[in-house]
Amino acid sequence: MSHQILLLLAVLSLSLATSQHRDKVPCKMVDKEVLCQGLGLLQVPSVLPRDIEALDLSGNQLRSILASPLGFYTALRHLDLSTNEISFLQPGVFQALPHLEHLNLARNRLAVGTALSTGGLGPLPRVLSLDLSGNSLYSGLVERLLGEAPALRTLSLAKNSLTRLTRHSFGGTPALEWLDLHSNVLMDIEDGAFEALPHLAHLNLSRNSLTCISDFSLQQLRVLDLSCNSIEAFQTALEPQAEYQLTWLDLRENKLLHFPDLAALPRLTYLNVSNNLIRLPAGPPPGGEGIHAPSEGWSALPLLNPSRNTSTHTLSQLLNLDLSYNEIELIPEDFLERLTSLRFLNLSRNCLRAFEARRAGSLPCLVLLDVSHNALEMLELGTRALGSLRMLLLQDNALRDLPPYTFASLVSLQRLNLQGNRVSPCGGPGEPGPSGCVAFSGISSLRILNLVDNEMETLRAGAFLHTPLTELDLSANPGLDVAVGALAGLEASLEVLALQGNGLAVLQVDLPCFSCLKRLNLAENRLSRLPAWTQAVSLEVLDLRNNSFSLLPGSAMGGLETSLRRLYLQGNPLSCCGNGWLASQLHQGRVDVDATQDLICRFGSQEEVALSHVRPEDCEKGGLKTVNLIIILTFTLVSAILLTTLATYCCVRRQKFNQQYKA
């Protein structure tokens, strides 16, 4: 009886809706799709064409969904009711839509109303995708809400309040392939909870409260997201009934203490175990023989644990491995040997002190290696290892005194980041260099090199000969002495050059010879003059902030007029007069000068003014004042000299007269 009363109240409240909502609804229609989102509607419009196939009613104020008028639109295939206030569903309301395939009820109030007590959604015989996310659903309500949906392929229950899954949670959805349960409060998954889903391929359990995955047995699953839980261990079933199909496993942001046992997952191509507490073993297992029981830590490495009957192809198909943000101190070289297909390896932000890949053929397919933000003091790369490596990230370590040809053997290397180390480049081929210097010449594949903050003292001549760099950053090396010819060989390739914060007073680089240079950063030095660009070049961005420039004469900058697009000049003691070229760029807008309103200059020793406000006549007046001042000073000086001479002459004459008078 109570249900009938509620239904009657809902019908009466909807019948009192304003006439403008009945007669005219400002929806947009494209072909057979009607868009009514965000219109403040209180009920489903009843005046739409009967043959529409898609109806979007998201972002309105719907509270009840009744068979009339929704049942008018029997051709509907797509129905979006998300982001409303729906708490009441008339029993069988969706049965009136025999062709419905996609139903979105996300972000409503299904758990707090009467939708559950009146039969839930009812049968959904043809629905393929269903979104129930953000409805505050809790455990036990899912079964009552779902009902029979034999064709359902995609189901989202994300952002609800589920704490437990049982064997009966998905009994009415046997065709389910994609299940999203992220951002719930799941703490327990009953054995067999997914047995009714033989086709399940994609399962998202991220952002829950799971602590352990034991006896994992979903052989048909291809993608599993377990990130952002509290998982301390991941264990597959000891005797699986069939071969696992899992290719994508995300375990980041958990509490794993050891590398997970993945021996039973031969098809795995993506593995993320970043942001855990993993510490790989730093030495061989006790006893050194396979018959001995492995110690704690080694048992967690199936690649190295001979006590398990594992395939020699374990992780051989892995393409992407992320071990960043853990507590790893050493990577055993045997661990890397089996990763024959690996293309991306992230070991950043660990506790590594050494990295070795010395054996021939080690990591043959690796394209990117990130070992940044560790404590690396040793780096040993074999002459025939890492043959496909294109990007090597080593920033923020403690590397110094490396073997001279550490990087010369990396035949495919294109990008190398050594920022925040203590690496010193050697000179050109055949040139003697200091002990521990590293050769960067003759690396024909290298294009981008970062040597920021390496406490370099000298950049020797020919340091990059036969290495066609396009980007070179030598910033933050205070006191760096850039020798003449240090950048020789880069004239035809270099596009980006940064020498910021090196305290340079003189630039011994013939910049106009670098025909491809597009971005030049000379900020935070002590430079007061630049070489003259007399011919057109490619330079587009020039950063001269915080130097000692007072003038940028047109004779030196004329060659930049056709290419320069942005100029940074803040923090220089610019003169208001004599900067005709710069003033011309400001007034004509051909060059975007950074922070024009704050760019200041000085008239001699007078107060600072905005350069953009300086007019040519101001400098002319200033020039006349200077000339007048010089004339006045000259006249005063000559007058003083004449008066002094006359006074001296008079004094002498008086003395002679006095002497004659006394005589």
C-alpha positions as CSV (number, residue, x, y, z in Angstrom):
1,M,0.0,0.0,0.0
2,S,2.8,2.4,0.9
3,H,4.3,1.9,-2.5
4,Q,1.0,2.7,-4.2
5,I,0.7,5.9,-2.2
6,L,4.2,7.0,-3.1
7,L,3.5,6.3,-6.8
8,L,0.3,8.3,-6.6
9,L,2.1,11.2,-5.0
10,A,4.8,11.1,-7.7
11,V,2.1,11.2,-10.4
12,L,0.3,14.1,-8.8
13,S,3.4,16.2,-8.2
14,L,4.4,15.8,-11.8
15,S,1.0,16.7,-13.0
16,L,1.4,20.1,-11.3
17,A,4.5,21.0,-13.3
18,T,4.3,24.3,-15.1
19,S,2.7,24.5,-18.6
20,Q,5.9,25.7,-20.3
21,H,7.6,22.5,-19.4
22,R,4.7,20.6,-21.0
23,D,4.2,22.5,-24.1
24,K,7.7,23.6,-25.1
25,V,11.1,22.3,-24.1
26,P,14.2,24.1,-25.4
27,C,16.0,20.9,-26.3
28,K,18.3,20.5,-29.3
29,M,17.7,17.8,-31.9
30,V,20.3,16.4,-34.2
31,D,18.9,13.7,-36.5
32,K,17.3,11.3,-34.0
33,E,19.3,12.5,-31.0
34,V,17.7,14.9,-28.5
35,L,19.9,16.9,-26.1
36,C,18.1,18.3,-23.1
37,Q,21.0,18.5,-20.6
38,G,21.2,21.2,-18.0
39,L,17.8,22.8,-18.6
40,G,16.4,22.5,-15.0
41,L,13.7,20.0,-16.1
42,L,11.5,18.5,-13.4
43,Q,10.1,15.7,-15.6
44,V,10.8,13.9,-18.8
45,P,9.4,15.9,-21.8
46,S,6.3,14.5,-23.4
47,V,6.4,16.6,-26.7
48,L,9.4,15.1,-28.3
49,P,9.2,13.1,-31.6
50,R,8.2,9.5,-30.9
51,D,10.9,8.0,-33.1
52,I,14.0,9.4,-31.3
53,E,16.8,6.9,-30.6
54,A,19.0,8.9,-28.2
55,L,17.8,11.2,-25.3
56,D,20.2,13.1,-23.0
57,L,18.5,14.4,-19.9
58,S,21.6,14.7,-17.7
59,G,22.2,17.7,-15.4
60,N,18.5,18.4,-14.7
61,Q,16.3,18.1,-11.5
62,L,14.5,14.9,-12.2
63,R,13.4,13.0,-9.1
64,S,11.1,10.3,-10.5
65,I,11.1,8.3,-13.7
66,L,7.6,7.2,-14.8
67,A,6.5,4.9,-17.6
68,S,4.5,7.9,-19.0
69,P,5.8,9.9,-20.8
70,L,9.2,7.9,-21.0
71,G,7.3,5.0,-22.5
72,F,6.3,7.1,-25.5
73,Y,9.8,6.8,-27.0
74,T,9.8,3.1,-27.8
75,A,12.7,3.5,-30.3
76,L,15.2,4.7,-27.7
77,R,18.6,3.0,-27.7
78,H,20.6,5.6,-25.6
79,L,19.2,7.1,-22.5
80,D,21.2,9.4,-20.3
81,L,19.7,10.3,-16.9
82,S,22.9,11.1,-15.1
83,T,23.4,13.9,-12.6
84,N,19.8,14.3,-11.5
85,E,18.1,13.7,-8.2
86,I,16.3,10.4,-9.1
87,S,15.2,8.4,-6.1
88,F,12.0,6.8,-7.6
89,L,11.7,4.4,-10.5
90,Q,8.3,3.2,-11.5
91,P,8.3,-0.6,-11.6
92,G,9.0,-1.8,-15.1
93,V,9.7,1.7,-16.4
94,F,12.5,0.5,-18.7
95,Q,10.5,-2.5,-20.0
96,A,8.6,-0.1,-22.1
97,L,11.8,0.6,-24.1
98,P,12.3,-2.7,-25.9
99,H,15.3,-1.4,-27.9
100,L,17.2,0.3,-25.0
101,E,21.0,-0.6,-25.2
102,H,22.8,2.1,-23.2
103,L,21.5,3.4,-19.9
104,N,23.2,6.0,-17.7
105,L,21.9,6.6,-14.1
106,A,25.2,7.9,-12.7
107,R,25.2,10.5,-9.9
108,N,21.6,10.2,-8.7
109,R,20.0,9.1,-5.3
110,L,19.0,5.6,-6.1
111,A,20.1,4.3,-2.7
112,V,18.2,6.7,-0.6
113,G,14.8,6.5,-2.3
114,T,12.3,3.8,-3.1
115,A,13.9,2.6,-6.3
116,L,15.3,-0.5,-4.6
117,S,12.1,-1.4,-2.8
118,T,10.0,-1.4,-5.9
119,G,11.9,-3.9,-8.0
120,G,15.0,-1.9,-8.9
121,L,15.6,-1.5,-12.6
122,G,13.6,-4.5,-13.6
123,P,14.6,-6.7,-16.5
124,L,17.0,-5.2,-19.0
125,P,16.9,-7.7,-21.8
126,R,18.9,-5.8,-24.4
127,V,20.9,-3.3,-22.4
128,L,24.6,-3.5,-23.2
129,S,26.1,-0.8,-21.0
130,L,24.8,0.5,-17.6
131,D,26.3,3.2,-15.4
132,L,25.3,3.3,-11.7
133,S,28.3,5.1,-10.4
134,G,28.0,7.8,-7.7
135,N,24.7,6.6,-6.2
136,S,25.8,5.8,-2.6
137,L,25.0,2.1,-3.2
138,Y,26.1,-0.1,-0.4
139,S,26.6,-3.9,-0.2
140,G,23.5,-5.9,-0.7
141,L,21.7,-3.3,-2.7
142,V,23.4,-4.1,-6.0
143,E,21.6,-7.5,-6.4
144,R,18.2,-5.9,-5.7
145,L,18.8,-3.1,-8.2
146,L,20.3,-5.0,-11.1
147,G,17.9,-7.8,-11.7
148,E,18.2,-9.7,-15.0
149,A,20.5,-8.1,-17.7
150,P,21.6,-11.1,-19.8
151,A,23.1,-9.0,-22.6
152,L,25.0,-6.5,-20.3
153,R,28.6,-6.1,-21.4
154,T,29.7,-3.0,-19.4
155,L,28.8,-2.1,-15.8
156,S,30.1,0.8,-13.7
157,L,29.5,0.7,-9.9
158,A,32.3,3.2,-9.2
159,K,32.2,5.8,-6.5
160,N,29.6,4.1,-4.3
161,S,29.9,2.7,-0.8
162,L,30.3,-1.1,-1.5
163,T,32.3,-2.9,1.2
164,R,31.8,-6.5,0.1
165,L,31.2,-8.6,-3.0
166,T,29.4,-12.0,-2.7
167,R,28.7,-14.9,-5.0
168,H,25.3,-13.3,-5.8
169,S,26.4,-9.8,-6.7
170,F,26.5,-10.4,-10.4
171,G,24.3,-13.4,-10.9
172,G,22.1,-11.7,-13.4
173,T,24.8,-10.4,-15.7
174,P,26.5,-13.5,-17.2
175,A,27.7,-11.7,-20.4
176,L,29.6,-9.0,-18.5
177,E,33.0,-8.1,-20.0
178,W,33.9,-4.7,-18.3
179,L,33.3,-4.1,-14.6
180,D,34.3,-0.8,-12.9
181,L,34.3,-0.9,-9.1
182,H,36.9,1.9,-8.4
183,S,36.5,4.3,-5.5
184,N,34.3,2.1,-3.2
185,V,35.3,0.8,0.3
186,L,35.7,-2.8,-0.7
187,M,37.5,-4.8,2.0
188,D,36.4,-8.3,1.2
189,I,35.7,-10.3,-2.0
190,E,34.1,-13.6,-1.4
191,D,35.5,-16.6,-3.1
192,G,33.6,-17.2,-6.4
193,A,32.3,-13.6,-6.5
194,F,33.3,-13.4,-10.2
195,E,32.5,-17.0,-11.1
196,A,29.3,-16.0,-12.8
197,L,31.2,-13.8,-15.2
198,P,33.1,-16.2,-17.6
199,H,33.6,-13.4,-20.1
200,L,35.0,-10.8,-17.8
201,A,38.1,-9.2,-19.4
202,H,38.5,-5.8,-17.7
203,L,38.2,-5.3,-13.9
204,N,38.9,-2.1,-12.1
205,L,39.2,-2.4,-8.3
206,S,41.4,0.7,-7.7
207,R,40.9,3.0,-4.8
208,N,39.3,0.5,-2.4
209,S,40.5,-1.0,0.9
210,L,41.8,-4.4,-0.2
211,T,44.8,-5.7,1.8
212,C,45.6,-9.0,0.1
213,I,45.1,-10.8,-3.2
214,S,45.6,-14.5,-2.7
215,D,44.7,-17.4,-4.9
216,F,44.0,-15.1,-7.9
217,S,42.2,-17.3,-10.4
218,L,40.5,-15.2,-13.0
219,Q,42.2,-16.8,-16.0
220,Q,40.0,-15.0,-18.5
221,L,40.9,-11.5,-17.2
222,R,43.0,-9.3,-19.5
223,V,43.2,-6.0,-17.5
224,L,43.3,-5.7,-13.7
225,D,43.6,-2.4,-11.9
226,L,44.3,-2.8,-8.2
227,S,46.0,0.5,-7.7
228,C,45.5,2.7,-4.6
229,N,44.6,0.0,-2.1
230,S,46.5,-1.3,0.9
231,I,47.6,-4.6,-0.7
232,E,50.6,-6.2,1.0
233,A,50.8,-9.4,-1.2
234,F,49.7,-10.6,-4.6
235,Q,49.6,-14.4,-5.2
236,T,48.1,-16.3,-8.1
237,A,46.5,-19.7,-7.7
238,L,49.0,-22.5,-7.3
239,E,47.2,-24.8,-9.8
240,P,45.2,-22.7,-12.2
241,Q,42.7,-24.5,-14.4
242,A,43.8,-22.7,-17.5
243,E,46.5,-20.3,-18.7
244,Y,46.1,-16.8,-17.5
245,Q,45.3,-14.2,-20.2
246,L,46.2,-11.2,-18.1
247,T,48.2,-8.6,-20.0
248,W,47.8,-5.4,-17.9
249,L,48.3,-5.3,-14.1
250,D,48.4,-2.1,-12.0
251,L,49.5,-2.4,-8.4
252,R,50.8,1.1,-7.8
253,E,50.2,2.9,-4.5
254,N,49.9,-0.2,-2.3
255,K,52.0,-1.6,0.5
256,L,53.8,-4.4,-1.3
257,L,57.0,-5.4,0.5
258,H,58.3,-7.7,-2.3
259,F,58.1,-7.9,-6.0
260,P,54.9,-9.9,-6.7
261,D,55.0,-13.5,-7.9
262,L,54.1,-13.3,-11.5
263,A,55.4,-16.6,-12.7
264,A,51.9,-17.8,-13.8
265,L,51.3,-14.6,-16.0
266,P,53.3,-15.2,-19.2
267,R,51.2,-12.8,-21.3
268,L,51.8,-9.8,-19.1
269,T,52.9,-6.7,-21.1
270,Y,52.2,-3.9,-18.6
271,L,53.2,-3.9,-14.9
272,N,53.1,-1.0,-12.6
273,V,54.2,-1.5,-9.0
274,S,55.3,2.0,-8.3
275,N,54.7,3.7,-4.9
276,N,55.1,0.6,-2.8
277,L,57.6,-0.6,-0.2
278,I,59.5,-3.0,-2.5
279,R,63.1,-3.9,-1.7
280,L,64.7,-6.2,-4.1
281,P,67.5,-8.5,-2.7
282,A,71.0,-7.0,-2.7
283,G,72.9,-10.3,-3.0
284,P,72.6,-14.0,-4.0
285,P,70.4,-16.3,-1.9
286,P,72.1,-18.2,1.0
287,G,73.9,-21.4,-0.1
288,G,74.1,-20.3,-3.7
289,E,72.5,-23.5,-5.0
290,G,69.0,-23.9,-6.3
291,I,68.2,-26.8,-3.9
292,H,68.5,-24.5,-0.9
293,A,65.4,-22.7,0.3
294,P,65.4,-19.2,-0.8
295,S,65.6,-16.4,1.7
296,E,62.9,-13.8,2.3
297,G,63.0,-11.4,-0.6
298,W,64.4,-14.0,-3.1
299,S,61.2,-16.0,-2.8
300,A,59.4,-12.9,-4.1
301,L,61.4,-12.9,-7.3
302,P,60.0,-15.7,-9.4
303,L,62.6,-14.9,-12.1
304,L,65.4,-15.8,-9.7
305,N,63.7,-18.4,-7.5
306,P,64.6,-21.9,-8.7
307,S,62.4,-23.5,-6.0
308,R,59.3,-22.7,-8.2
309,N,58.6,-24.6,-11.4
310,T,58.5,-21.5,-13.5
311,S,58.7,-21.0,-17.2
312,T,61.9,-19.7,-18.7
313,H,59.6,-17.2,-20.5
314,T,58.4,-15.5,-17.3
315,L,57.7,-11.8,-18.1
316,S,59.4,-12.3,-21.5
317,Q,56.5,-10.4,-23.1
318,L,56.6,-7.5,-20.7
319,L,56.9,-4.1,-22.4
320,N,56.4,-1.6,-19.6
321,L,57.7,-2.0,-16.0
322,D,57.3,0.8,-13.5
323,L,59.2,0.3,-10.2
324,S,59.5,3.9,-9.2
325,Y,58.9,5.3,-5.7
326,N,60.1,2.1,-3.9
327,E,63.0,1.3,-1.6
328,I,65.1,-0.7,-4.1
329,E,68.9,-0.5,-3.4
330,L,70.1,-2.8,-6.1
331,I,68.8,-4.4,-9.3
332,P,70.2,-7.9,-9.8
333,E,71.5,-8.2,-13.4
334,D,69.8,-11.6,-13.6
335,F,66.5,-9.9,-13.0
336,L,66.9,-7.8,-16.1
337,E,68.2,-10.6,-18.3
338,R,64.8,-12.3,-18.8
339,L,63.1,-9.0,-19.8
340,T,63.9,-9.5,-23.4
341,S,60.9,-7.5,-24.8
342,L,60.9,-4.7,-22.3
343,R,60.7,-1.2,-23.9
344,F,60.1,1.1,-20.9
345,L,61.7,0.7,-17.5
346,N,61.2,3.2,-14.6
347,L,63.4,2.9,-11.6
348,S,63.3,6.5,-10.5
349,R,63.1,7.6,-6.9
350,N,64.5,4.5,-5.2
351,C,67.7,4.0,-3.2
352,L,69.9,2.7,-6.0
353,R,73.7,3.3,-5.7
354,A,74.7,1.3,-8.8
355,F,73.2,0.3,-12.0
356,E,74.7,-2.4,-14.3
357,A,73.8,-3.7,-17.7
358,R,77.1,-5.2,-18.8
359,R,76.2,-8.4,-20.6
360,A,75.9,-8.5,-24.3
361,G,72.3,-8.3,-25.4
362,S,71.0,-7.1,-22.1
363,L,67.6,-5.4,-22.4
364,P,67.8,-5.5,-26.2
365,C,64.4,-3.8,-26.9
366,L,64.6,-1.1,-24.1
367,V,63.8,2.4,-25.5
368,L,63.5,4.4,-22.2
369,L,65.4,3.9,-19.0
370,D,64.6,6.2,-16.0
371,V,67.0,5.9,-13.1
372,S,66.6,9.5,-12.0
373,H,66.4,10.7,-8.3
374,N,68.4,7.9,-6.8
375,A,71.8,7.9,-5.2
376,L,73.7,6.4,-8.1
377,E,77.5,6.6,-7.8
378,M,78.3,3.8,-10.3
379,L,77.0,3.2,-13.8
380,E,78.3,0.4,-15.9
381,L,77.0,-0.2,-19.4
382,G,78.3,-2.9,-21.6
383,T,79.5,-2.2,-25.2
384,R,76.8,-4.4,-26.7
385,A,74.0,-3.8,-24.1
386,L,71.0,-1.5,-24.4
387,G,71.2,-1.5,-28.2
388,S,67.8,0.1,-28.7
389,L,67.9,2.7,-25.9
390,R,66.8,6.2,-27.0
391,M,66.2,8.0,-23.8
392,L,68.3,7.7,-20.6
393,L,67.3,9.8,-17.6
394,L,69.9,10.0,-14.9
395,Q,69.1,13.4,-13.3
396,D,69.6,14.0,-9.6
397,N,72.1,11.3,-8.7
398,A,75.7,11.4,-7.4
399,L,77.5,10.3,-10.6
400,R,81.1,11.4,-11.0
401,D,84.3,9.9,-12.3
402,L,82.5,7.7,-14.8
403,P,84.5,5.7,-17.4
404,P,85.2,8.1,-20.3
405,Y,83.2,6.2,-22.9
406,T,80.2,5.3,-20.7
407,F,77.7,6.6,-23.3
408,A,79.6,6.1,-26.5
409,S,78.4,2.5,-26.8
410,L,74.7,3.4,-26.7
411,V,74.3,3.4,-30.5
412,S,70.7,4.5,-30.5
413,L,70.8,7.1,-27.7
414,Q,68.9,10.3,-28.6
415,R,68.2,12.0,-25.2
416,L,70.5,12.1,-22.1
417,N,69.6,13.9,-18.9
418,L,72.5,14.2,-16.4
419,Q,71.2,17.2,-14.5
420,G,72.2,17.4,-10.8
421,N,75.3,15.1,-11.0
422,R,79.0,15.9,-11.0
423,V,79.9,15.0,-14.6
424,S,82.7,16.8,-16.4
425,P,82.9,16.7,-20.2
426,C,86.2,15.8,-21.9
427,G,87.5,17.8,-24.8
428,G,87.5,16.9,-28.4
429,P,88.8,13.5,-29.8
430,G,92.5,13.1,-29.0
431,E,92.5,16.0,-26.6
432,P,93.8,15.3,-23.1
433,G,91.1,15.7,-20.4
434,P,91.0,15.6,-16.6
435,S,90.7,12.3,-14.8
436,G,87.1,11.1,-14.6
437,C,85.8,13.2,-17.5
438,V,83.2,11.8,-19.8
439,A,83.4,12.0,-23.6
440,F,80.4,13.5,-25.4
441,S,82.0,13.7,-28.8
442,G,81.4,11.2,-31.5
443,I,78.0,10.1,-30.3
444,S,76.3,10.4,-33.7
445,S,72.7,9.5,-32.5
446,L,72.6,11.9,-29.5
447,R,70.3,14.9,-30.0
448,I,69.3,16.3,-26.6
449,L,71.8,16.7,-23.7
450,N,71.2,18.2,-20.2
451,L,74.2,19.0,-18.1
452,V,72.5,21.5,-15.7
453,D,74.0,21.8,-12.2
454,N,77.0,19.6,-12.6
455,E,79.5,22.0,-11.0
456,M,81.4,22.1,-14.2
457,E,84.4,24.4,-14.2
458,T,85.6,24.2,-17.9
459,L,83.9,23.4,-21.1
460,R,86.8,22.4,-23.4
461,A,87.2,23.0,-27.1
462,G,85.6,20.3,-29.2
463,A,83.6,18.8,-26.4
464,F,80.7,17.9,-28.8
465,L,82.5,17.3,-32.1
466,H,80.7,14.9,-34.3
467,T,77.7,14.8,-32.0
468,P,74.9,16.6,-33.8
469,L,73.0,18.0,-30.8
470,T,69.8,19.9,-31.4
471,E,69.3,20.8,-27.7
472,L,72.1,21.6,-25.1
473,D,71.5,22.8,-21.6
474,L,74.6,23.9,-19.6
475,S,72.8,26.1,-17.1
476,A,73.4,26.4,-13.3
477,N,77.2,25.8,-13.5
478,P,78.5,29.0,-11.7
479,G,81.9,30.0,-12.8
480,L,81.8,27.9,-16.0
481,D,84.6,28.8,-18.4
482,V,83.4,28.2,-21.9
483,A,86.6,27.8,-24.0
484,V,86.8,29.1,-27.6
485,G,85.6,26.3,-29.8
486,A,83.7,24.5,-27.0
487,L,80.6,24.3,-29.2
488,A,82.4,23.7,-32.4
489,G,80.6,21.2,-34.7
490,L,77.1,22.2,-33.5
491,E,76.7,25.2,-35.9
492,A,74.6,23.3,-38.3
493,S,72.4,21.3,-35.9
494,L,71.9,23.2,-32.6
495,E,68.3,24.6,-32.1
496,V,68.2,25.2,-28.4
497,L,71.1,26.5,-26.2
498,A,70.8,27.4,-22.5
499,L,73.7,29.0,-20.5
500,Q,71.6,30.4,-17.7
501,G,73.1,31.2,-14.3
502,N,76.7,30.6,-15.1
503,G,78.1,34.0,-14.2
504,L,79.5,34.6,-17.7
505,A,81.0,38.1,-18.2
506,V,82.2,37.4,-21.8
507,L,80.6,35.0,-24.3
508,Q,83.2,33.2,-26.3
509,V,80.7,31.7,-28.7
510,D,80.2,33.0,-32.2
511,L,76.4,32.8,-32.0
512,P,75.7,34.2,-35.5
513,C,77.3,31.1,-36.9
514,F,74.6,28.8,-35.5
515,S,72.2,29.0,-38.4
516,C,69.6,26.7,-36.9
517,L,69.5,28.2,-33.4
518,K,65.9,29.0,-32.4
519,R,66.0,29.4,-28.6
520,L,68.8,31.0,-26.7
521,N,68.8,31.4,-22.9
522,L,71.6,33.6,-21.5
523,A,69.7,34.8,-18.4
524,E,71.3,35.4,-15.0
525,N,74.9,36.1,-16.2
526,R,77.0,39.3,-16.2
527,L,76.9,39.9,-20.0
528,S,76.9,43.5,-21.3
529,R,77.3,42.9,-25.0
530,L,76.4,40.4,-27.7
531,P,78.0,39.4,-30.9
532,A,76.6,41.2,-33.9
533,W,73.8,39.4,-35.9
534,T,74.3,41.1,-39.2
535,Q,72.6,38.5,-41.4
536,A,69.2,36.9,-41.1
537,V,69.2,33.8,-38.7
538,S,66.5,31.5,-37.2
539,L,66.5,32.8,-33.6
540,E,62.9,33.1,-32.3
541,V,63.4,33.3,-28.5
542,L,66.1,35.3,-26.7
543,D,66.3,35.4,-22.9
544,L,68.7,38.1,-21.6
545,R,67.1,38.6,-18.1
546,N,69.2,39.7,-15.2
547,N,72.4,40.6,-17.0
548,S,74.3,44.0,-17.4
549,F,72.9,45.2,-20.8
550,S,72.4,48.9,-21.1
551,L,72.2,49.0,-24.9
552,L,71.0,46.7,-27.6
553,P,72.2,48.5,-30.7
554,G,70.6,48.0,-34.0
555,S,74.0,47.2,-35.6
556,A,74.1,44.1,-33.4
557,M,70.5,43.1,-33.5
558,G,69.5,43.9,-37.0
559,G,69.8,40.3,-38.3
560,L,67.1,39.2,-35.8
561,E,64.3,41.3,-37.0
562,T,62.9,38.8,-39.4
563,S,62.9,35.8,-37.0
564,L,62.8,37.0,-33.4
565,R,59.4,36.5,-31.8
566,R,60.0,36.9,-28.0
567,L,62.6,38.8,-26.1
568,Y,63.1,38.7,-22.3
569,L,65.0,41.7,-20.8
570,Q,63.9,42.2,-17.2
571,G,66.6,42.9,-14.7
572,N,69.0,44.8,-17.0
573,P,70.2,48.5,-16.4
574,L,68.8,49.6,-19.8
575,S,69.4,53.1,-21.0
576,C,66.4,55.0,-22.2
577,C,68.4,56.6,-25.0
578,G,70.5,54.8,-27.5
579,N,68.1,51.8,-27.6
580,G,66.4,52.9,-30.8
581,W,66.2,49.3,-32.1
582,L,64.5,48.1,-28.9
583,A,62.1,51.0,-28.8
584,S,61.2,50.4,-32.4
585,Q,60.3,46.8,-31.6
586,L,58.2,47.9,-28.7
587,H,56.2,50.5,-30.6
588,Q,55.8,48.4,-33.8
589,G,54.9,45.1,-32.0
590,R,57.1,43.0,-34.2
591,V,58.8,41.4,-31.2
592,D,56.9,40.4,-28.0
593,V,59.0,41.8,-25.3
594,D,58.2,40.1,-22.0
595,A,56.4,42.2,-19.4
596,T,56.6,45.4,-21.4
597,Q,54.9,47.5,-18.7
598,D,57.6,46.5,-16.2
599,L,60.6,47.0,-18.5
600,I,62.3,50.0,-17.1
601,C,65.2,52.2,-18.3
602,R,67.2,55.2,-17.0
603,F,67.9,58.7,-18.2
604,G,71.5,59.0,-17.0
605,S,71.4,59.0,-13.2
606,Q,67.7,60.1,-13.1
607,E,64.9,58.0,-11.8
608,E,63.6,54.9,-13.6
609,V,60.9,55.1,-16.2
610,A,59.0,52.7,-18.4
611,L,60.8,52.1,-21.6
612,S,57.5,51.9,-23.5
613,H,56.8,55.5,-22.5
614,V,60.0,56.9,-23.8
615,R,59.6,59.2,-26.9
616,P,62.4,60.2,-29.3
617,E,62.0,63.8,-28.3
618,D,62.7,62.9,-24.7
619,C,66.1,61.7,-25.7
620,E,66.6,64.8,-27.9
621,K,65.7,67.0,-25.0
622,G,68.1,65.1,-22.9
623,G,70.7,65.5,-25.5
624,L,70.2,69.3,-25.7
625,K,70.4,69.5,-21.9
626,T,73.6,67.6,-22.0
627,V,75.1,69.9,-24.7
628,N,74.0,73.0,-22.7
629,L,75.5,71.6,-19.6
630,I,78.8,70.9,-21.3
631,I,78.8,74.5,-22.8
632,I,78.1,76.0,-19.4
633,L,80.8,73.9,-17.7
634,T,83.3,74.7,-20.4
635,F,82.5,78.5,-20.2
636,T,82.8,78.3,-16.4
637,L,86.1,76.5,-16.6
638,V,87.6,78.9,-19.2
639,S,86.4,81.9,-17.2
640,A,88.0,80.5,-14.1
641,I,91.3,79.9,-15.9
642,L,91.2,83.5,-17.3
643,L,90.4,85.0,-13.9
644,T,93.2,83.0,-12.3
645,T,95.7,84.1,-14.9
646,L,94.6,87.7,-14.6
647,A,94.8,87.6,-10.8
648,T,98.3,86.1,-11.0
649,Y,99.5,88.7,-13.5
650,C,98.1,91.5,-11.3
651,C,99.8,90.1,-8.2
652,V,103.2,89.9,-10.0
653,R,102.9,93.5,-11.3
654,R,102.0,94.8,-7.9
655,Q,105.0,93.1,-6.4
656,K,107.4,94.6,-9.0
657,F,105.8,98.1,-8.4
658,N,106.3,97.8,-4.7
659,Q,109.9,96.9,-5.1
660,Q,110.6,99.8,-7.4
661,Y,108.9,102.3,-5.1
662,K,111.0,101.2,-2.1
663,A,114.1,101.6,-4.2
